[in-house]
Amino acid sequence: MIMPRRKKLSPRQERILEFIKEFIEDNDLPPTVRDIQIGCSISSTSVVDYNLRLLQKEGLIRRKSDVARGIELVGMRVNAPSLPRIPVLSYIAAGEPALALDAEGWSGEPMDNIEITPGMVNGKKDLYALKVRGTSMIDALVADGDLVLIEPARQANNGAMVVARLKEENETTLKYLYWEGDMVRLQPANDQMDPIYSHASNVEVQGRVVGVIRIMR
């Protein structure tokens, strides 16, 4: 059987193919059309798209039209990028304080592990998640059953949403933190609930909220 002869590629098409290969090797995912335009110094994305159609016609690439990074180099396997995973350690009360798990912080086996996007990590270390119980932070768009992402911390600025431990009571709660002289106000985001006041020496910050994952109901 005589195989049809493949057309000779233009220098631009050769460069695009090489760029796709290098991009995948460096990033473990395919480039977008805009990535190719910039990386190959091409005048417009329409010119890139034209050349990609020719490369696809020659059987050198495959494309998924509904996916931004849907370019596949034929014969080259691309590993799906792995997402960061963090533990869901326990529940956190968003209402009346609940018994703390550990005076030194959260410990024990996690309830679950979840994947989050790299953008949610954003260079932060040792993130973990807690599952919210209660509605005291509902006006801050933190509802019962949601997950809050926590960055371990012992200090927080006024107005930060924190996991706060009341030392004498050995209880924790999710609230806004306000320093008021030698007192601390733990403020709910729910006008139906009263703030908690405690002496500053009795309040220990265990972590700052850096993100919320809404659980659809």
C-alpha positions in Angstrom: 0.0 0.0 0.0 1.4 3.4 -1.0 1.1 6.0 1.8 0.2 9.6 0.8 3.3 11.8 1.0 3.2 14.4 3.8 3.5 18.0 2.7 6.7 19.9 3.6 6.1 22.1 6.6 6.8 25.8 6.5 9.4 27.2 8.9 6.6 28.7 10.9 4.8 25.4 11.2 8.0 23.7 12.2 8.6 26.4 14.9 5.0 26.0 16.2 5.5 22.2 16.5 8.7 22.6 18.3 7.2 25.2 20.6 4.3 22.9 21.5 6.7 20.1 22.3 8.9 22.3 24.5 6.0 23.9 26.3 4.5 20.4 27.2 7.9 19.2 28.4 8.4 22.3 30.6 4.8 22.6 32.0 3.2 19.2 31.7 0.3 20.7 29.9 -0.4 22.0 26.4 -0.1 25.7 25.4 -3.0 27.9 24.5 -3.2 29.6 21.1 -2.2 32.8 22.8 0.9 31.1 24.4 1.9 30.0 20.9 1.3 33.5 19.4 3.6 35.0 22.0 6.2 32.2 22.1 6.6 32.1 18.4 6.3 35.9 17.8 3.2 35.5 15.5 1.2 38.6 14.6 -2.2 37.3 15.7 -4.1 34.3 17.1 -5.9 33.9 13.8 -2.6 33.2 12.1 -1.8 30.7 14.8 -5.2 29.0 14.4 -4.7 28.8 10.6 -1.4 27.0 11.0 -2.8 24.7 13.7 -5.5 23.7 11.3 -2.9 22.8 8.7 -0.9 20.8 11.3 -4.1 19.0 12.3 -4.9 18.2 8.7 -1.4 16.7 8.3 -2.1 14.5 11.4 0.6 16.0 13.5 -1.6 17.4 16.2 -5.1 16.9 17.6 -7.3 19.7 18.9 -10.4 19.9 21.2 -12.2 23.0 20.0 -14.0 23.5 23.4 -10.9 23.3 25.6 -8.4 26.2 25.9 -5.5 23.8 26.3 -6.9 21.2 23.9 -3.9 20.9 21.7 -2.3 17.4 21.7 0.9 16.5 19.9 0.4 13.2 18.2 2.6 10.5 19.7 3.4 12.6 22.8 1.6 11.7 26.1 0.7 14.6 28.4 0.3 13.9 32.1 -2.7 15.6 33.7 -1.3 18.2 36.1 -1.7 17.1 39.7 -3.6 19.4 41.9 -2.5 20.3 45.5 -4.3 18.2 48.1 -5.0 19.4 51.7 -6.5 17.6 54.7 -10.0 18.3 56.1 -9.1 18.0 59.7 -12.3 18.6 61.6 -15.4 20.7 62.1 -15.2 24.4 63.3 -18.1 26.1 65.1 -19.5 29.2 63.4 -21.9 29.9 66.3 -21.3 29.1 69.9 -17.7 27.9 70.6 -17.2 24.2 70.5 -14.7 22.0 72.3 -11.2 22.3 70.9 -9.4 19.2 69.6 -6.0 20.1 70.9 -4.5 23.0 72.8 -1.5 23.0 70.5 -3.7 23.0 67.3 -5.4 20.4 65.2 -4.2 16.9 65.2 -5.2 13.3 64.5 -6.3 11.6 61.3 -8.1 13.9 58.7 -11.7 13.5 58.0 -11.0 13.7 54.2 -8.5 15.1 51.7 -9.5 17.6 49.0 -7.9 18.9 45.8 -7.7 22.7 45.4 -6.3 24.8 42.6 -2.7 26.1 42.7 -4.1 29.6 42.8 -5.7 28.9 46.2 -2.4 27.8 47.6 -0.5 30.9 46.2 2.7 30.0 48.1 1.1 29.4 51.4 2.4 26.6 53.6 0.7 23.8 55.5 -2.8 24.7 54.5 -5.7 22.7 55.9 -9.5 22.8 55.8 -12.2 22.8 58.4 -15.9 22.1 57.9 -18.2 24.8 59.1 -21.0 24.1 61.6 -23.4 27.0 62.2 -24.4 30.2 60.6 -22.6 33.0 62.5 -20.5 33.9 59.4 -23.3 33.7 56.9 -23.1 37.4 56.0 -19.5 36.7 55.0 -20.7 34.1 52.6 -19.5 31.2 54.9 -22.5 28.9 55.3 -23.1 25.8 57.4 -21.4 22.8 55.7 -18.8 24.9 53.7 -15.1 24.3 54.0 -12.8 27.1 55.1 -9.1 27.0 54.1 -6.8 27.8 57.0 -3.3 29.0 57.0 -1.7 28.2 60.4 -0.9 31.4 62.3 -0.5 32.7 65.9 -1.2 36.3 65.0 -3.8 38.2 62.9 -4.7 41.8 62.1 -7.9 43.5 63.2 -10.8 42.3 61.1 -9.2 39.0 60.0 -11.4 35.9 59.9 -9.7 33.5 62.2 -9.9 30.2 64.1 -9.7 31.4 67.7 -9.3 29.3 70.8 -10.6 30.3 74.2 -7.9 28.9 76.4 -9.7 28.6 79.8 -12.8 27.1 78.1 -10.7 25.0 75.7 -13.2 25.9 72.9 -12.7 27.1 69.4 -14.8 29.3 67.1 -14.7 30.9 63.6 -15.1 34.7 63.9 -13.7 38.1 62.9 -11.0 39.1 65.3 -10.8 42.6 66.9 -8.2 43.7 69.5 -9.8 46.3 71.9 -7.3 47.2 74.5 -6.8 44.2 76.9 -9.9 42.6 75.5 -10.7 40.7 72.3 -13.9 40.9 70.4 -14.8 37.8 68.3 -17.4 39.2 66.0 -19.9 37.1 64.0 -21.0 38.0 60.5 -24.7 37.6 61.4 -26.7 40.4 62.9 -28.8 37.9 64.8 -25.8 36.8 66.9 -23.9 38.6 69.6 -20.1 39.0 69.7 -17.9 37.1 72.1 -15.7 39.2 74.5 -12.7 37.7 76.3 -9.5 38.9 77.8 -6.7 39.0 75.3 -4.6 36.6 77.4 -7.4 34.0 77.0 -7.6 34.2 73.2 -5.2 32.2 71.0 -5.2 32.6 67.3 -4.7 29.2 65.6 -5.1 30.1 62.0 -6.3 32.7 59.4 -9.0 31.9 56.8 -7.5 32.3 53.3 -10.3 30.8 51.3 -13.8 29.3 51.3 -15.1 26.3 49.3 -18.8 26.5 48.9 -20.7 23.2 49.2 -23.6 23.3 46.7 -26.9 22.1 48.2 
